Amino acid sequence: MGRFAVIVIMIFAMNALAVVHPVTVVPGTTFSPITVIAAPGDTVRWTNMGGFHNVAHAGFPQLFRNGDPSSGTWVFSYRIPDTTGITALPYVCEAHLDQGMAGTITVVPSSADDGAIPTAFRVGDVYPNPFNATANLEVVLPQTTQLTAEIYNFVGQKVATLFSGTAGAGTHVLPIDGSQWSSGIYIARIQAMNRETFRKLVLMK
């Protein structure tokens, strides 16, 4: 096999590991999903469905911005650098910032600290638990897959979606914000890898 063919195969293999995370900019004042979990090298792609919107990094200096708000059907992509110490990339629609139109890209390593990709799907315990207002839930994925993590109250009503979308291989820490919930028992429902897992949470204020 020639050197050129080897290089082409290596580039194809590297690109195959990267993931494109779609975000829909829906009419109104919402990004869907609001939170994207991505690894360095992944791309986040926003698609405007007709509202008067734009996408801009909320930090300073701005790392990305697709221009002024527009009602056109636009598509904008941002590739997370391969090497970055950034753990969160908050972004907003500048036209609707006062209405809370914002989202976050949570940047996590694409593999475990020792450089090896996890070999099994695992859901950790909620910590701290019991908790007062905020907690975390750890989900370990051995490969890129669809991940859904939701919180339900004890009568079966969904009170929050922690994540819904494509997540890369690695360890993902999902923040739980119960500051607006009543004290009591809640259930976390995690779906990934064709499996469904539950964790009990106790909120004490």
Secondary structure, DSSP 8 states (H G I E B T S, - for coil): --HHHHHHHHHHHHHHH--EEEEEEETTTEEESSEEEE-TT-EEEEEE-SSSB--EESSSS-S-B--S-B-S--EEEEE--SS----EEEEE-GGGGGGT-EEEEEE--SS-TTS---SS-EE---BSSSBSSEEEEEEEESS-EEEEEEEEETTS-EEEEEEEEEE-SEEEEEEEE-TTS-SEEEEEEEEETTEEEEEEEEE--
